[in-house]
Amino acid sequence: GEFQTFQHYFKQINLRIMKRFIDIGANLTDSMFRGVYRGKAAHADDYAAMLDRAWSVGVEKIIVTAGCKQDIDEALTLVKGEPRLYTTVGVHPTRCGEFDAAPSPTEYMDNLR
């Protein structure tokens, strides 16, 4: 009835004035987005549903944070085929120990390319 018409009208107005966002630091390579916390399955994988929720509230782009070689490989897989996802490439300060394990810091950085 009249209330449903009002709800529809309100949704249309709300969609026009909805704020738009870019998430500039999403740690989407973290296993928690796949339902795993501290190595144990806690819930079903809800990665796709999480992205749907983000898109539905005005998030237009997400920049996936990749702070080491493993994260970069995972992030590149995540962003492939989804034009609203982007990724960083770099080394987070908490992962700088990876430089020590590499033959040289230069070689490590070259492998990030």
C-alpha positions in Angstrom: 0.0 0.0 0.0 0.9 3.5 0.7 3.8 2.6 3.1 5.4 0.3 0.5 5.2 3.1 -2.1 6.9 5.4 0.4 9.6 2.8 1.1 10.3 2.5 -2.7 10.4 6.3 -3.1 12.8 6.6 -0.1 15.1 3.9 -1.5 15.3 5.7 -4.9 16.2 9.0 -3.2 18.7 7.2 -0.9 20.4 5.6 -3.9 20.8 9.0 -5.5 22.4 10.6 -2.5 24.3 7.6 -1.2 27.9 8.4 -0.3 30.6 6.7 -2.3 33.7 5.3 -0.8 37.1 3.8 -1.7 38.6 1.5 0.9 42.3 2.2 0.7 43.6 -0.5 2.9 41.7 -3.8 2.9 43.6 -6.8 4.2 41.5 -9.2 2.1 44.3 -11.8 1.9 43.7 -12.5 5.6 42.1 -15.9 6.1 39.4 -14.4 8.3 37.6 -13.4 5.1 37.4 -17.1 4.3 36.1 -18.0 7.7 39.4 -19.1 9.3 40.6 -17.5 12.5 44.0 -18.5 14.0 44.1 -21.5 11.8 40.7 -22.9 12.7 37.5 -22.8 10.7 35.0 -20.5 12.5 32.3 -20.0 9.8 31.6 -20.6 6.2 33.6 -18.6 3.6 31.7 -15.3 3.3 34.2 -13.4 1.0 31.7 -12.9 -1.8 28.9 -11.8 0.6 31.3 -9.4 2.3 32.1 -7.8 -1.1 28.4 -7.6 -1.9 27.7 -5.8 1.3 30.5 -3.4 0.6 29.3 -2.6 -2.9 25.7 -2.2 -1.6 26.6 0.5 0.8 28.5 2.7 -1.6 32.0 1.2 -1.7 33.1 1.7 -5.3 36.7 0.5 -5.1 38.8 -1.5 -2.7 42.6 -1.5 -2.6 43.8 -4.8 -1.3 46.9 -4.4 0.9 49.7 -6.7 0.1 52.7 -6.5 2.4 54.9 -9.4 1.4 55.5 -11.7 -1.6 52.9 -14.2 -0.5 50.3 -11.5 0.0 51.0 -10.0 -3.4 50.4 -13.3 -5.2 47.2 -13.8 -3.3 46.1 -10.2 -3.9 46.8 -10.5 -7.6 44.5 -13.5 -7.7 41.8 -11.7 -5.8 41.8 -8.6 -8.0 41.9 -10.5 -11.3 38.6 -10.2 -13.1 37.1 -7.7 -10.6 37.5 -4.2 -11.9 36.6 -2.6 -8.6 39.5 -4.3 -6.8 43.1 -3.1 -6.9 46.2 -4.1 -5.0 49.3 -2.6 -3.5 52.7 -4.2 -4.0 55.3 -3.7 -1.4 56.8 -4.8 1.9 55.1 -3.9 5.2 57.5 -2.9 8.0 56.4 -5.9 10.0 57.6 -8.2 7.2 61.0 -6.7 6.6 62.6 -9.9 7.9 61.9 -11.3 4.5 64.8 -9.1 3.2 67.1 -11.1 5.5 66.0 -14.4 4.1 66.5 -13.2 0.5 69.9 -13.3 -1.2 69.8 -9.5 -1.3 67.3 -6.8 -0.6 67.6 -5.7 -4.3 66.8 -9.2 -5.5 63.8 -9.4 -3.1 62.4 -6.1 -4.4 63.0 -7.2 -8.0 61.0 -10.3 -7.4 58.0 -8.2 -6.4 57.7 -6.9 -9.9 
